[in-house]
Amino acid sequence: MSEGRATPAVAGEQATRNLGMRVAAALVLAPLAIAVAYAGGWLWAALVTLTAIGLYVEWLTVVGARTPRLVTAGAAALAMAGLLLAAGRIDASILVVVVGLAGVMVVSPERRLWTAMGFGYAAAAEVASVLVRHDQAHGFVALILILLVVWVTDIGGYFAGRGIGGPKLWPRVSPKKTWAGAIGGFAASLAVAAGFAAIGLGKTGPMLLLGAVLSIASQLGDLFESAVKNAGLASRTPATSSPGTAGC
């Protein structure tokens, strides 16, 4: 009985700790990302490249295909593409991405489709982020809009979901996400877009539409990641991986 009564308190403490970690990370990482985005150039390309490599490695972990060869092949291709993007060689960077995609598929012992999807996603995010910043007139503003919409969608969804609760959005895929959280995150993204329009950084209609699209894309991405995790792929390691290398 005592354990049953203690469970809600433990859950509440864990939730508070998670919230504190989110706030602390936002206070540190958000100003850093904005400052680097403002600087642009090789600094932004370097940050984007490191993020893309992190996304790729995380994806391999989620789908249970993380091996030293796959990590090395994909990370090397993304790093080379990043160097070329920093030098302004967009055409060459895209060629490297294509070759890198073929390379990770060749060295992938199994789940080639999942591996290719992860590398393609990371590479597309890397190239697109650098290309957007290349626009001297609107690049920085566009990046800030994207970053803020993604952040407030997550934060607004978290607070609305915990504060309001209610029906689950898609319990089979993501047991914790609620309709209230999805709507709260969506509303927060519209508020950010409206703010940009209010200070003259775009027309109201197009800005609201863009904010809505970005918020929906962000939430669908979270749901897709949850669906992949729930499929149990992460629990199945490739046949060619030994216990000592599967977690590298």
C-alpha positions in Angstrom: 0.0 0.0 0.0 2.8 2.4 0.9 4.4 1.8 -2.5 1.2 2.5 -4.3 0.8 5.8 -2.5 4.4 6.8 -3.2 4.2 6.1 -6.9 2.4 9.4 -7.9 5.0 11.4 -5.8 7.8 9.7 -7.6 6.2 10.3 -11.0 5.7 14.0 -10.1 9.3 14.3 -9.0 10.5 12.7 -12.2 8.4 15.1 -14.3 9.7 18.1 -12.4 13.3 16.9 -12.9 12.6 16.4 -16.7 11.1 19.9 -16.9 14.1 21.4 -15.1 16.5 19.7 -17.5 14.5 21.0 -20.5 14.6 24.6 -19.1 18.3 24.3 -18.3 19.1 23.0 -21.8 17.0 25.7 -23.5 18.7 28.5 -21.4 22.1 27.2 -22.5 21.6 25.9 -26.1 19.0 28.4 -27.4 21.2 31.5 -27.1 24.2 29.6 -28.5 22.3 28.3 -31.5 20.9 31.8 -32.2 24.4 33.4 -31.9 25.9 30.9 -34.2 23.1 31.3 -36.7 23.6 35.0 -36.7 27.4 34.6 -37.3 26.7 32.2 -40.2 29.6 31.1 -42.3 31.7 28.2 -41.2 30.5 28.4 -37.6 26.9 27.7 -38.6 28.0 25.0 -41.1 30.1 23.4 -38.3 27.2 23.4 -35.8 24.7 22.1 -38.4 27.2 19.3 -39.4 27.7 18.2 -35.8 23.9 18.2 -35.3 23.4 16.2 -38.5 26.0 13.6 -37.4 24.2 13.4 -34.0 20.9 12.8 -35.8 22.3 10.1 -37.9 23.9 8.2 -35.0 20.7 8.6 -32.9 18.7 7.2 -35.8 21.0 4.2 -36.1 20.6 3.6 -32.4 16.8 3.8 -32.6 16.5 1.3 -35.5 19.1 -1.1 -34.0 21.6 -0.7 -36.8 24.4 1.2 -35.0 27.8 -0.4 -35.9 31.2 1.2 -36.0 31.4 0.9 -39.8 28.0 2.5 -40.4 28.8 5.3 -37.9 32.1 6.0 -39.5 30.9 5.9 -43.1 27.9 8.2 -42.5 29.7 10.6 -40.2 32.6 10.9 -42.6 30.3 11.7 -45.5 28.3 14.3 -43.5 31.6 15.9 -42.3 32.9 16.2 -45.8 29.6 17.6 -47.0 29.8 20.1 -44.2 33.2 21.3 -45.2 32.1 21.7 -48.8 29.0 23.6 -47.7 31.2 25.9 -45.6 33.3 26.6 -48.6 30.2 27.4 -50.7 30.5 24.2 -52.9 26.9 23.3 -52.8 27.1 21.1 -56.0 30.1 19.1 -54.6 28.4 18.7 -51.2 25.3 17.2 -52.8 27.5 14.8 -54.8 29.2 13.7 -51.5 25.8 13.2 -49.9 24.8 10.9 -52.8 28.0 8.9 -52.6 27.7 8.8 -48.8 24.1 7.4 -49.1 25.4 4.7 -51.4 28.2 4.0 -49.1 26.1 3.5 -45.9 23.8 1.2 -47.8 26.7 -0.9 -49.0 28.3 -1.3 -45.5 24.9 -1.8 -43.9 24.6 -5.6 -43.1 20.8 -5.3 -42.9 18.0 -2.8 -42.6 19.4 -0.9 -45.5 16.2 1.0 -46.0 16.1 2.2 -42.4 19.8 3.2 -42.6 19.3 5.1 -45.9 16.3 6.9 -44.4 18.3 8.1 -41.4 21.3 9.2 -43.4 19.0 11.0 -46.0 17.1 12.8 -43.2 20.3 14.0 -41.6 21.9 15.0 -44.8 18.8 16.9 -46.0 18.6 18.8 -42.7 22.3 19.7 -43.0 22.2 21.0 -46.6 18.9 22.8 -46.2 20.0 24.6 -43.0 23.2 25.9 -44.6 21.4 26.8 -47.8 18.8 28.8 -45.9 21.5 30.8 -44.1 23.2 31.6 -47.4 20.4 34.0 -48.1 21.9 37.2 -46.8 18.6 39.2 -46.8 16.3 36.7 -45.1 18.4 33.7 -44.1 18.9 34.6 -40.4 15.3 35.6 -39.9 14.1 32.4 -41.6 16.3 30.2 -39.4 15.1 32.0 -36.2 11.5 31.4 -37.2 12.1 27.7 -37.8 14.0 27.3 -34.5 11.5 29.2 -32.5 8.5 27.4 -34.0 10.1 24.0 -33.3 11.0 25.0 -29.7 7.6 26.5 -28.8 5.8 23.6 -30.4 7.7 21.3 -28.0 7.4 23.5 -25.0 3.8 24.6 -25.6 2.8 21.0 -26.2 4.5 19.9 -23.0 2.8 22.4 -20.7 -0.6 22.1 -22.4 -0.4 18.3 -22.3 0.5 18.2 -18.6 -1.7 21.1 -17.5 -4.8 20.1 -19.4 -4.4 16.4 -20.1 -7.4 14.8 -21.7 -7.7 12.3 -24.6 -4.5 10.8 -26.0 -3.5 11.9 -29.5 -2.4 8.4 -30.7 -1.9 6.1 -27.8 -0.6 3.1 -29.8 2.3 5.3 -31.1 2.9 7.8 -28.4 1.2 7.0 -25.1 2.0 10.4 -23.5 1.0 12.8 -26.2 -2.5 14.3 -25.9 -4.7 16.3 -28.2 -4.4 19.2 -25.7 -0.6 19.1 -26.1 -0.8 19.0 -29.9 -3.2 21.9 -30.0 -1.2 23.8 -27.4 2.0 23.4 -29.4 0.3 24.4 -32.6 -1.2 27.5 -31.0 2.2 28.5 -29.6 3.7 28.2 -33.1 1.0 30.5 -34.6 1.7 33.0 -31.8 5.4 33.1 -32.8 4.5 33.5 -36.5 2.0 36.3 -35.7 4.8 38.0 -33.7 7.1 37.9 -36.6 4.4 39.4 -38.8 3.6 42.1 -36.2 7.2 43.4 -36.2 7.2 43.6 -40.0 9.2 40.4 -40.8 6.5 39.1 -43.2 2.8 39.3 -44.1 0.4 37.8 -41.6 -1.3 35.2 -43.8 1.9 33.6 -45.2 3.6 33.7 -41.8 0.7 32.0 -40.1 0.6 29.3 -42.8 4.4 28.8 -42.5 4.2 28.5 -38.7 1.3 26.0 -39.0 3.2 23.9 -41.5 6.4 23.9 -39.5 4.6 23.0 -36.3 2.7 20.1 -37.9 5.9 18.8 -39.5 7.6 19.0 -36.1 4.9 17.0 -34.4 4.6 14.5 -37.2 8.4 13.9 -36.9 8.0 13.2 -33.2 5.2 10.8 -33.8 7.2 9.0 -36.5 10.2 8.7 -34.2 7.9 7.2 -31.5 6.4 4.8 -34.0 9.9 3.6 -35.0 10.8 3.1 -31.3 7.6 1.3 -30.5 8.2 -1.1 -33.5 10.9 -2.7 -31.3 13.6 -2.2 -33.9 16.0 -0.8 -31.3 15.9 -4.1 -29.3 17.1 -6.1 -32.3 20.8 -5.7 -33.1 22.3 -6.6 -36.5 23.4 -10.2 -36.8 26.9 -9.0 -37.7 27.3 -6.9 -34.5 28.9 -8.3 -31.4 27.8 -7.4 -27.9 30.8 -5.2 -27.6 30.2 -3.2 -30.7 26.5 -2.9 -30.9 26.5 0.1 -28.5 29.4 1.9 -30.0 
